[in-house]
Amino acid sequence: MPEIRVHTPFTLTLDINQREHFPVGVHRVSEAVASHWYTKLHTKDDDQEQPAEADAATDDLRSKVDELIADLAKATEEMAAAVAQRDEALARVDELEAILEHATEPEASSEPPAAGEQKDEAKAEGASTEADEKAALLAKAAELGVQVDKRWGIDRLRAAIEAGQKA
């Protein structure tokens, strides 16, 4: 009985009701199983050397894989640049929206506001100042090429910008 050395596990179906699974390793099999084309695809014969054509085909495939990897790296860089441009545009939109919002606020009346209204205005002014500062920090991060998340607060944005300036 011949021996086969399986390098890739497979299941061979000889008859409709006869299936045999071969895990990786050495197996003693019948001549019909050893000579089957599907068995030969999954086994290695140590005495056989690979023909030069196989080496050339392997080298050709490797060079194509290297080209594809280079293309993927280029596409990844282009995607990162496009994302950075989008982030810059979004930061600019946020800035313009803040400016527009500030410009469309109604003028304050000459009458002094009630005590409750003063507190609300102070909160709103602090929020507007905070939004302006966040927009400025987002713009600075985009300018430096620092990847940021729009959900980050001011402190986290400052830390990311500092890290980006140090790098």
SEDOMI-782799 format. One record per residue (C-alpha): x, y, z; residue in one letter. Coordinates in nm, 4 decimals. Example, Ala and Ser with C-alpha at 12.3 -4.5 7.8 and 13.67 -1.06 7.14 Angstrom:
% residues 2
+----------+----------+----------+---------+
:        x :        y :        z : residuo :
+----------+----------+----------+---------+
:   1.2300 :  -0.4500 :   0.7800 :       A :
:   1.3670 :  -0.1060 :   0.7140 :       S :
+----------+----------+----------+---------+
//
This chain:
% residues 167
+----------+----------+----------+---------+
:        x :        y :        z : residuo :
+----------+----------+----------+---------+
:   0.0000 :   0.0000 :   0.0000 :       M :
:   0.1385 :   0.3400 :  -0.0929 :       P :
:   0.1863 :   0.6184 :   0.1584 :       E :
:   0.0717 :   0.9730 :   0.1028 :       I :
:   0.1893 :   1.2810 :   0.2893 :       R :
:  -0.1076 :   1.5212 :   0.3266 :       V :
:  -0.0148 :   1.8913 :   0.3547 :       H :
:  -0.3723 :   2.0258 :   0.3422 :       T :
:  -0.6650 :   1.8380 :   0.5021 :       P :
:  -0.9297 :   1.7201 :   0.2564 :       F :
:  -1.2224 :   1.4838 :   0.2133 :       T :
:  -1.2184 :   1.2478 :  -0.0822 :       L :
:  -1.5393 :   1.1032 :  -0.2281 :       T :
:  -1.4742 :   0.7937 :  -0.4388 :       L :
:  -1.8247 :   0.6563 :  -0.4557 :       D :
:  -2.1538 :   0.8197 :  -0.3750 :       I :
:  -2.1630 :   0.6662 :  -0.0278 :       N :
:  -1.7883 :   0.6499 :   0.0367 :       Q :
:  -1.6221 :   0.9597 :   0.1798 :       R :
:  -1.2899 :   0.9591 :   0.3546 :       E :
:  -1.1351 :   1.2513 :   0.5435 :       H :
:  -0.7555 :   1.2897 :   0.5431 :       F :
:  -0.6038 :   1.5220 :   0.8067 :       P :
:  -0.2485 :   1.6525 :   0.7746 :       V :
:   0.0079 :   1.3755 :   0.8074 :       G :
:   0.1182 :   1.0466 :   0.6545 :       V :
:  -0.1447 :   0.7889 :   0.5564 :       H :
:  -0.1357 :   0.4411 :   0.4017 :       R :
:  -0.3969 :   0.4232 :   0.1274 :       V :
:  -0.4996 :   0.2101 :  -0.1668 :       S :
:  -0.3489 :   0.2710 :  -0.5106 :       E :
:  -0.6825 :   0.4133 :  -0.6322 :       A :
:  -0.6810 :   0.6755 :  -0.3561 :       V :
:  -0.3104 :   0.7582 :  -0.4003 :       A :
:  -0.3433 :   0.8052 :  -0.7769 :       S :
:  -0.6634 :   1.0118 :  -0.7593 :       H :
:  -0.6174 :   1.3682 :  -0.8939 :       W :
:  -0.7781 :   1.5288 :  -0.5907 :       Y :
:  -0.5467 :   1.3389 :  -0.3565 :       T :
:  -0.2467 :   1.4590 :  -0.5561 :       K :
:  -0.3556 :   1.8210 :  -0.5078 :       L :
:  -0.3407 :   1.7829 :  -0.1295 :       H :
:  -0.0328 :   1.5650 :  -0.0909 :       T :
:   0.3394 :   1.6124 :  -0.1240 :       K :
:   0.5763 :   1.3662 :  -0.2812 :       D :
:   0.9241 :   1.4175 :  -0.1330 :       D :
:   1.0957 :   1.2546 :  -0.4295 :       D :
:   0.9435 :   1.4962 :  -0.6784 :       Q :
:   1.1141 :   1.8273 :  -0.7424 :       E :
:   0.9159 :   2.1283 :  -0.8441 :       Q :
:   0.9636 :   2.2101 :  -1.2099 :       P :
:   1.1228 :   2.5412 :  -1.3061 :       A :
:   0.7871 :   2.6515 :  -1.4477 :       E :
:   0.6320 :   2.6280 :  -1.1017 :       A :
:   0.9104 :   2.8418 :  -0.9537 :       D :
:   0.8634 :   3.1008 :  -1.2284 :       A :
:   0.4874 :   3.1028 :  -1.1720 :       A :
:   0.5405 :   3.1420 :  -0.7984 :       T :
:   0.7790 :   3.4341 :  -0.8542 :       D :
:   0.5291 :   3.5933 :  -1.0921 :       D :
:   0.2494 :   3.5586 :  -0.8377 :       L :
:   0.4686 :   3.7012 :  -0.5628 :       R :
:   0.5510 :   4.0056 :  -0.7758 :       S :
:   0.1786 :   4.0564 :  -0.8457 :       K :
:   0.1037 :   4.0298 :  -0.4733 :       V :
:   0.3749 :   4.2892 :  -0.4021 :       D :
:   0.2221 :   4.5213 :  -0.6632 :       E :
:  -0.1222 :   4.4780 :  -0.5078 :       L :
:   0.0173 :   4.5527 :  -0.1615 :       I :
:   0.1802 :   4.8694 :  -0.2962 :       A :
:  -0.1485 :   4.9699 :  -0.4631 :       D :
:  -0.3332 :   4.9086 :  -0.1369 :       L :
:  -0.0848 :   5.1234 :   0.0557 :       A :
:  -0.1249 :   5.4040 :  -0.1994 :       K :
:  -0.5046 :   5.3798 :  -0.1818 :       A :
:  -0.4874 :   5.3867 :   0.1985 :       T :
:  -0.2777 :   5.7051 :   0.1882 :       E :
:  -0.5198 :   5.8656 :  -0.0570 :       E :
:  -0.8116 :   5.7679 :   0.1663 :       M :
:  -0.6386 :   5.9170 :   0.4713 :       A :
:  -0.5797 :   6.2411 :   0.2794 :       A :
:  -0.9441 :   6.2510 :   0.1725 :       A :
:  -1.0571 :   6.1932 :   0.5319 :       V :
:  -0.8301 :   6.4744 :   0.6508 :       A :
:  -0.9766 :   6.7082 :   0.3880 :       Q :
:  -1.3275 :   6.6083 :   0.4921 :       R :
:  -1.2452 :   6.6754 :   0.8562 :       D :
:  -1.1030 :   7.0163 :   0.7661 :       E :
:  -1.4170 :   7.0955 :   0.5693 :       A :
:  -1.6380 :   6.9840 :   0.8576 :       L :
:  -1.4384 :   7.1975 :   1.1004 :       A :
:  -1.4783 :   7.4950 :   0.8668 :       R :
:  -1.8533 :   7.4278 :   0.8413 :       V :
:  -1.8741 :   7.4221 :   1.2214 :       D :
:  -1.6879 :   7.7534 :   1.2360 :       E :
:  -1.9170 :   7.9097 :   0.9771 :       L :
:  -2.2269 :   7.7792 :   1.1527 :       E :
:  -2.1035 :   7.9318 :   1.4790 :       A :
:  -2.0390 :   8.2636 :   1.3027 :       I :
:  -2.3797 :   8.2512 :   1.1357 :       L :
:  -2.5508 :   8.1675 :   1.4620 :       E :
:  -2.3724 :   8.4551 :   1.6336 :       H :
:  -2.4572 :   8.6937 :   1.3501 :       A :
:  -2.8275 :   8.6037 :   1.3494 :       T :
:  -2.8761 :   8.6468 :   1.7247 :       E :
:  -3.1249 :   8.9259 :   1.7968 :       P :
:  -2.9810 :   9.2498 :   1.9268 :       E :
:  -3.0044 :   9.2969 :   2.3007 :       A :
:  -3.2755 :   9.5380 :   2.4116 :       S :
:  -3.1913 :   9.8519 :   2.6054 :       S :
:  -3.3809 :   9.7234 :   2.9077 :       E :
:  -3.1757 :   9.5261 :   3.1590 :       P :
:  -3.2699 :   9.1598 :   3.1633 :       P :
:  -3.4403 :   8.9999 :   3.4589 :       A :
:  -3.2221 :   8.8121 :   3.7099 :       A :
:  -3.3130 :   8.4664 :   3.5710 :       G :
:  -3.2412 :   8.5826 :   3.2171 :       E :
:  -2.8927 :   8.7039 :   3.3169 :       Q :
:  -2.7979 :   8.3530 :   3.4322 :       K :
:  -2.9315 :   8.2001 :   3.1097 :       D :
:  -2.7395 :   8.4499 :   2.8980 :       E :
:  -2.4198 :   8.3809 :   3.0921 :       A :
:  -2.4609 :   8.0080 :   3.0336 :       K :
:  -2.5324 :   8.0611 :   2.6641 :       A :
:  -2.2333 :   8.2924 :   2.6268 :       E :
:  -2.0082 :   8.0350 :   2.7971 :       G :
:  -2.1408 :   7.7659 :   2.5653 :       A :
:  -2.0804 :   7.9850 :   2.2608 :       S :
:  -1.7267 :   8.0609 :   2.3773 :       T :
:  -1.6681 :   7.6922 :   2.4397 :       E :
:  -1.8015 :   7.6035 :   2.0937 :       A :
:  -1.5750 :   7.8664 :   1.9371 :       D :
:  -1.2755 :   7.7311 :   2.1262 :       E :
:  -1.3583 :   7.3746 :   2.0246 :       K :
:  -1.3939 :   7.4812 :   1.6599 :       A :
:  -1.0561 :   7.6553 :   1.6769 :       A :
:  -0.8946 :   7.3472 :   1.8326 :       L :
:  -1.0468 :   7.1211 :   1.5655 :       L :
:  -0.9112 :   7.3514 :   1.2952 :       A :
:  -0.5656 :   7.3481 :   1.4560 :       K :
:  -0.5715 :   6.9671 :   1.4792 :       A :
:  -0.6663 :   6.9403 :   1.1127 :       A :
:  -0.3885 :   7.1825 :   1.0235 :       E :
:  -0.1359 :   6.9656 :   1.2088 :       L :
:  -0.2776 :   6.6457 :   1.0574 :       G :
:  -0.3809 :   6.5111 :   1.3986 :       V :
:  -0.6626 :   6.2554 :   1.3843 :       Q :
:  -0.9381 :   6.3581 :   1.6248 :       V :
:  -1.2885 :   6.2504 :   1.7104 :       D :
:  -1.5600 :   6.5175 :   1.6879 :       K :
:  -1.7008 :   6.3928 :   2.0184 :       R :
:  -1.3836 :   6.4831 :   2.2120 :       W :
:  -1.3966 :   6.7621 :   2.4641 :       G :
:  -1.1677 :   7.0634 :   2.4745 :       I :
:  -0.9181 :   6.9061 :   2.7167 :       D :
:  -0.8797 :   6.5940 :   2.5017 :       R :
:  -0.8365 :   6.8057 :   2.1880 :       L :
:  -0.5643 :   7.0121 :   2.3573 :       R :
:  -0.3818 :   6.6946 :   2.4634 :       A :
:  -0.4000 :   6.5500 :   2.1098 :       A :
:  -0.2697 :   6.8742 :   1.9590 :       I :
:   0.0193 :   6.8860 :   2.2072 :       E :
:   0.1069 :   6.5269 :   2.1230 :       A :
:   0.0897 :   6.6101 :   1.7530 :       G :
:   0.3190 :   6.9092 :   1.7960 :       Q :
:   0.5741 :   6.6989 :   1.9846 :       K :
:   0.5757 :   6.4273 :   1.7175 :       A :
+----------+----------+----------+---------+
//
